[in-house]
Amino acid sequence: AGLLCPPTNITAQNCPCRNGDIRLMAGTSSNEGRVEVCYNCVWGTVCDSGWNNKDAQVVCRQLGFSGQGVATGGLFFPSGMGMIFLNEVSCGGNESTLADCLSYQEIGQNYCQHNSDAGVICQTQNDSVCLGGVLRLAGAAGNIMGRVEICVNNQWGTICDSGWDNSDAKVVCRQLGFSNSHAVAVTQASFGAGSGRIYLNNLLCTGSESSLLECPRSDIGVEYCSHDYDAGVICAAQPCTNGALRLADGTDKYSGRLEVCNGGQWGTVCGKDVSNDLATTACGLLGFGTKGASVLNNA
């Protein structure tokens, strides 16, 4: 049986923290690190079981950052020590504090180890290039396939394909908002060689993680891989709902080629004999204004 004993000689005056306070430890800057939470005047860690970007958003918001954050799994930051207070945290993403989120196990009651300590990377005003942990696809037409690039320390870099497989690809596609049902891992710089740093190697994702940084892996920074082995993915676009409309390839969100969903796939609308009445109806269904809506026959 485990015990949770408060420290001796602690009073309201010398208690180092209040219940529910959180802090980030072992990061390279104040906006990242291992998440620790205060309970009975003691700091403890959070298990990464079920830990995802919604939990990270709440942590970042509570700490005064923008609320944009990326969850990291065990060993991304050095392990903590002492008690592990929270496990199976389930935030909706809009809570003000981590204490407002559901936790499916009572404080201190879990079977987690410190090699599974949860962490976060929070966005700051100085993140003008990219937010740590964010992914993008490069080197291919369209947005559902390409060379996988990850942001670390406000710089984009690639991933070595050593051990790269479809489980890793599933996590990438899910994190990017695509369907992961047919995610395919691509190796040997099939979408062209990247440049700059190679950040990740030997990823061991199960396929269920919500962020690539939650997967077990080697340390950040790969010195023995080359861009000839940059990893890539092919994701499946999320299926659409029959009858849904969208505008594609416009100069802004208010213009573009009108597309309609049929059978779970997007298709176009023939412009022959189409009047502005159609434009008025479509703009209204898309949630835009209708006055002055018009057809662009060359779209």
N, C-alpha and C positions, 0 to 999 in steps of 0.2 A: 504494500500500500504506500502511496505517496503522501507526503505532508507538505503543507504550506504554512510555515511559521513566520510571523512578522518579526523584524529585528527588535532587539531589546533597546531600552532607553530612547525610543523614538517618541517625540512629542509633536504637537501641531507646529511648534516653532522650528524644529530641526528636521522635519520630514522632507526628504529631497524632492518629492513630487506628490501630486494629487491623483487619486484614483481616476483612471481614464486618460491621463496625460500620455502623450506619445513622443518619441524622439527617434532620430535616425543616427545610426552608429556605423563606424568603419567604412564610410564612403570617402571619396576623394574631395567632395565638396558638400556644402550644407544641404543641398537639395537631393541627396541620394544616400542610401545606406540600409543597413539592417533595421527593421522596424522593432522598436521596443515599447512596451506599454507598462504603465505604473499600476500597481495594485498593492494596497497595504504598505505604502512607502517603499516598495521594492520594485526595481525595474526587471522585466522579463521579456522574453521574445515571443514571436508568433509563428506557429507552424504553417508551412506553405501548402498544406493539404487544402485544396479548394481555393487557394489564393489566386486572384485574377486582377485584371485592370480596373474593375469596378471598385474593388477593395483599395487599390492604389489611389484611385481618384479621391476617395474619402480621406485617406491618410494625408495626401497632398493638400487637400482643402483645409483639413484641421490644422495643418502646420503653417497655413497662410500662403501657400502657393496657389497657382491658378486653378487647381483642381484637375489639370491634365497630368496623368502619371502612367508609368509602366510598371507592372508587377515583375519582380524577379524571384526566382526560386532559390533553394538552398545552395550554398557555396558560391553564389555570385558575389556576395560580400562575405568577409570572414565570419565564422560561426560565433555566436554569443556563448554565454555561460549562465549558470543558475537556472531559474525557473523558466518554463515555457508556459505562458499563461493562456494563450488563445489557440484554438484549432478549429478547422472547418468554419472559418468566418464567411459570412454570406451577405455582402453589402449590395444594395441596389444601385449604388453609385451617386445618389443624391443626398445621402445622410451628411450631417454636419460633423459628426465625430465617429470614430471607429466603435466607440461604446454603444452607438445607436444601432449598429448592425447586428443581425442575428449571428449567434454562435451556437453550433449544435452540440458543443460539449462545455461543461462548466469550467470555470476558471481553474487552471492548473491540472485538469483531469484529462490527460491524453497520453498517447504512447509515442509521441514524436521525439526525434533526436535533434540536436543542434545542427546537424548537417542538413536539416530541412528548414532552417530559419528563413522566414519571409523577408523580402526587402522591397524597396520602391526606388524609382527615379522620377523626380518631379520636374515639371517644366518651369523654367524661370524666364524673366524678361530678357535675359541675355541669350536665350536659345534662339538666335536669329536664323540659324541654318536648319537645325533639326533637333528634335527631342530625343534624348537617349533611349534606346530600345525600340524606336520606331523603325518600321521596315518600308522599303519601296522596291519595285521591280524596274529594272533598267535593261536596255539593249534589245528590246523587241517592240514591234508595233502593237498598239492596243495596250490594255492595262491588266490582262489576266495571265500574262506569262512574262518571264524575263529572268535576268540575273538578280539574285536576292542581295540587297544591300541593307545594312543596319547602321543606325546612328549610334556612335559612341563618342562621348566628350565633344559633342557638337560637330562631329565630322562623319561623313559617310564612308563606309568600308564594306568589304565583301566577306563571304563565308567560304572556307575551304570545303571541298566535297568529300573529304575523308569521313566515311561512315554515313554520308548523306543518303537518306532513303525517303520513302513515301510517308512515313510517320512524321518526319521533319517537315515535309511539304504540306501535310495536312495542317500543321500548326501555323505555318506561314500563311496559307490561304485563309484560315479562320481569322488570324490577326488582321489581315488586310480586308476582311469583310466579304470574302468570296465563299462560295460553297466549297467544302473540303471533301465532298463525297467521291470525287474522282481526281484528287490532287496527285500530281506526278512529279517526282524528283528528277532533276536533270543535272548532269555532271559535266566535267571537263570543259567549262566555259562555253557551253553550247550557244549561249546568247552573247558571246563576245567576252573578252577579258576586261575586267574592271581596272581600277587604278587605286593608288593609295594603300591604306592598311588592309590587312586581312584579319578580321577581328575574332571570328569563331571557328572552331574545329571540333571534330569528334562529338557532335551533338547526338544525344540519346533520347530524343523525344518519344513519348508513348503514342502521340497523336491526339491526346485529350487536352493538352495544355492550351491556355488561351493566349499565351505570349511565348515567343521563342526563348526569352530570357528565363523562363520557368524550367526549361529543359536542362538536364545534366549535361555537362560539357567540359572541355578543357578551359584553362584560364583565358581571359580576354587577351588578344594579341597572339598571332601565330607567326612564328619566325621561320618555319621549315616548309611552308607551302608557297606556291606561286599562283599568280592570277590565271595560269593555264588550267587551274583546277577550281575555278570559281563555281559555286553551286547556283542552281536555278530551279524554278518551279513552273509548272503549268497548272493553273487553277481553273475550275469551272465557274462560269458566271452564275450568280444566284438566279434561280428560275423566277420568272415574273408571273403575275396574276392575270389571267385572261381578262381582256378589256382595259388593262392599265395603259396609260399614255405616258410618253416622255418626249423631251426635246433633246436631240443629239447634235454634237458638233457645231453648236452656235457660238457666237461671240460672247454671249453671257447666258445666264440661266433662263432668260425670257425669250430667247429666240433659238431657232435650230430646225433640224429635220424632224418632222413629226413621225413618231414610231408608236405602234400599237402592239400589245402582247396577245398572241394567239397560240394555244397549245404549249404554253410555257416558254415561248421564244419571241424575241422582238422582230418585227418586220416593219416595212415602210408603208406609206400611203401614197398612191398614185396622185400626182398633182393635176392630171387632166380634168378639166371641168370642175375643179374644186373652187368654191366661192368663199368670200370672207365670212359667210355664215358658219362654215365649218371652223374657221379660225376662232370666231367668237365662242362657239361651243367648246372647242378644245382648250382654249385659254381658261375658260371658266372651270372646266373639269380639273385642270392642272393647278387651280388655286390662284391664278393671276387675274389681273384686270381684264375686262372684255371690251371696253370702249376703245375704238381705234385698232382692234386686232385685225390683222391682214395676212393674206397668204403670200409666201415668198416662193414663187414657182421655180426658182433656180436653187432651192435649198436641197 
